[in-house]
């Protein structure tokens, strides 16, 4: 996808910081003003079996994907080059991210089918509930589409270019957007949709992910639990 220099600079040089600023400030404001909305709005009481399978697959898969992105894109370049070559780095990302993404998209597909196909769940779903899961599904699909694209050039050059871009965003490197000028459209859309998900997260049920930052809670809490009241029996 070829963009003009001005559009390339806005979409990949300015837009990411708009999205990240809204994510941080919006989340803080929501937590301050609506603390009781800081939850995922579980619908387990409605068709729990499909939720359990879909939620388990999605959360396990997406956890590996997210951790893999952090490790693969934010690890210092000097450390990566000490451990492996750029080609090996790319192959590792494909070998781990591909299967994890496939597991996550299968689980999310079950959750979307449940949310849209079950009348009871559909009636209890807000428009943003549906929109955000569709956005996540498309993001996973784009991520999977990068795997065969990356397999066409296994020298690691394109992958290292993407790594340099992500690290440049984090480290506020000037002219960072030039790294994505002329890159294949699937990479560009994957990056743009990822930042857009950050942008809308404070206004959706996705805001509850902050509760799990810095932990591996989903490894031990694969789906929402619903507490029930039990009356004590006195003899």
C-alpha positions in Angstrom: 0.0 0.0 0.0 1.6 3.2 -1.2 0.8 6.4 0.8 1.8 9.9 0.2 4.6 11.1 2.6 2.0 13.3 4.4 -0.4 10.5 5.0 2.3 8.1 5.9 3.6 10.5 8.5 0.2 11.1 10.0 -0.9 7.4 10.1 2.3 6.0 11.4 4.0 8.9 13.0 1.2 10.9 14.7 -1.8 8.6 14.9 -0.1 6.0 17.2 0.6 8.7 19.8 -3.0 9.9 19.6 -4.2 6.4 20.2 -1.8 5.7 23.1 -2.7 9.0 24.7 -6.4 8.3 24.6 -5.8 4.8 25.9 -4.0 6.1 29.0 -5.9 9.2 29.7 -9.3 7.7 28.8 -8.7 4.7 31.0 -7.7 6.9 34.0 -10.8 9.1 33.5 -13.1 6.1 33.2 -11.6 4.4 36.3 -12.0 7.7 38.2 -15.6 8.4 37.1 -17.0 5.0 36.5 -15.1 2.5 38.6 -18.0 0.0 38.7 -17.9 -0.3 34.8 -14.3 -1.6 35.0 -15.2 -5.1 34.2 -15.7 -7.5 31.3 -19.5 -7.9 31.7 -19.5 -11.7 31.7 -22.5 -13.5 30.2 -21.6 -16.9 31.6 -25.1 -17.4 33.0 -26.3 -17.4 29.3 -25.0 -20.5 27.5 -21.9 -21.2 29.6 -20.6 -24.2 27.7 -19.8 -22.2 24.5 -18.4 -19.4 26.6 -16.0 -21.8 28.4 -14.5 -23.3 25.2 -14.4 -20.0 23.3 -13.0 -18.0 26.3 -10.3 -20.6 27.1 -9.0 -20.8 23.5 -9.1 -17.1 23.0 -7.5 -16.1 26.2 -4.7 -18.7 26.1 -4.0 -17.9 22.5 -4.1 -14.2 22.7 -2.0 -14.2 25.9 0.8 -16.0 23.9 0.4 -13.5 21.0 0.6 -10.5 23.3 3.6 -11.7 25.3 5.2 -12.7 22.0 4.7 -9.3 20.6 6.2 -7.7 23.7 9.2 -10.0 23.7 9.7 -10.0 20.0 9.4 -6.3 19.3 10.6 -4.7 22.5 13.6 -6.8 23.4 16.8 -4.8 22.9 18.3 -5.4 19.5 21.8 -6.2 20.9 20.4 -9.0 23.0 18.4 -10.4 20.2 21.4 -10.4 17.8 23.5 -12.1 20.6 20.9 -14.9 20.8 20.0 -15.4 17.2 20.2 -14.0 13.7 17.4 -11.8 12.2 16.2 -14.8 10.1 16.0 -17.0 13.2 14.2 -14.2 15.1 11.6 -14.0 12.3 11.2 -17.8 12.2 10.7 -17.9 16.0 8.0 -15.2 15.8 6.2 -17.1 13.0 6.4 -20.5 14.8 5.1 -19.2 18.0 2.7 -16.4 16.9 1.1 -18.4 14.0 -0.3 -21.3 16.1 -1.2 -19.0 19.0 -3.0 -16.7 16.7 -4.9 -19.6 15.1 -6.0 -20.8 18.6 -7.1 -17.3 19.6 -9.1 -16.7 16.4 -10.9 -20.1 16.8 -11.9 -19.2 20.3 -13.0 -15.7 19.3 -15.0 -17.1 16.5 -16.9 -19.3 19.0 -17.5 -16.2 21.1 -18.8 -14.2 18.2 -21.0 -17.0 17.0 -22.4 -17.3 20.5 -22.9 -13.5 20.9 -24.6 -13.1 17.5 -26.3 -16.5 17.1 -27.8 -16.9 20.6 -30.9 -14.6 20.9 -30.5 -14.3 24.7 -26.9 -13.3 24.5 -27.6 -10.9 21.6 -30.2 -9.1 23.5 -27.8 -8.6 26.4 -25.0 -7.3 24.1 -24.3 -3.6 23.5 -23.2 -2.3 20.1 -19.7 -1.8 21.3 -19.5 -5.4 22.7 -20.0 -6.7 19.2 -17.8 -4.0 17.5 -14.8 -4.7 19.7 -14.8 -8.5 19.3 -15.2 -8.0 15.5 -12.2 -5.6 15.5 -10.2 -8.2 17.5 -11.1 -10.9 15.1 -10.0 -8.8 12.1 -6.7 -8.0 13.9 -6.0 -11.7 14.5 -6.8 -12.4 10.9 -4.4 -9.8 9.7 -1.8 -11.1 12.1 -2.2 -14.6 10.6 -2.0 -13.1 7.1 1.5 -11.8 7.9 2.8 -15.3 8.4 2.7 -16.5 4.7 3.7 -13.0 3.7 6.8 -13.2 6.0 7.6 -16.7 4.6 8.3 -15.1 1.2 11.4 -13.4 2.6 13.1 -15.3 5.4 16.2 -13.2 5.6 14.6 -11.3 8.5 15.1 -7.8 6.9 11.4 -6.9 6.8 10.8 -8.2 10.3 13.7 -6.2 11.7 12.3 -3.1 9.9 9.0 -3.7 11.8 10.8 -4.2 15.0 12.7 -0.9 14.5 9.4 0.8 13.9 7.7 -0.5 17.0 10.7 0.4 19.2 10.9 3.8 17.5 7.3 4.5 18.6 8.1 3.5 22.2 11.3 5.5 22.3 9.9 8.6 20.4 12.3 8.4 17.5 11.8 11.2 15.0 11.1 10.2 11.4 10.1 6.8 12.5 7.2 6.6 10.1 9.6 6.4 7.1 10.4 2.8 8.1 6.9 1.8 7.0 6.9 3.7 3.7 6.2 1.2 1.0 5.8 -1.9 3.2 3.1 -4.5 2.3 -0.4 -3.4 3.0 -1.1 -6.3 5.4 1.6 -5.1 7.8 0.3 -1.5 7.6 -3.3 -2.5 8.3 -2.3 -4.7 11.1 -0.4 -1.9 12.8 -3.2 0.7 12.2 -6.0 -1.6 13.5 -3.8 -2.4 16.5 -3.5 1.2 17.4 -7.2 1.8 16.7 -8.1 -0.9 19.2 -6.0 1.0 21.8 -7.9 4.1 20.8 -11.4 2.7 21.5 -10.5 0.5 24.4 -11.3 3.0 27.2 -14.9 3.3 25.9 -15.5 -0.5 25.6 -15.4 -3.6 27.8 -11.8 -4.0 26.7 -10.8 -1.6 29.5 -10.8 -4.5 31.9 -7.5 -5.8 30.4 -5.7 -3.3 32.7 -6.8 -5.5 35.6 -4.5 -8.2 34.3 -1.5 -6.1 33.3 1.7 -7.4 34.9 0.1 -10.8 35.8 -0.7 -14.1 34.2 -4.1 -14.3 35.8 -5.8 -15.7 32.7 -3.6 -18.8 33.0 -5.4 -19.6 36.3 -8.7 -17.9 35.4 -9.6 -19.1 31.9 -13.2 -17.9 32.1 -15.5 -15.8 34.3 -16.7 -17.4 37.4 -20.1 -16.6 38.9 -20.5 -16.8 42.6 -23.8 -18.2 44.0 -25.3 -17.7 47.3 -25.8 -20.8 49.4 -28.0 -20.8 52.5 -26.4 -22.2 55.6 -28.1 -25.3 56.9 -28.4 -25.2 60.7 -28.9 -28.5 62.6 
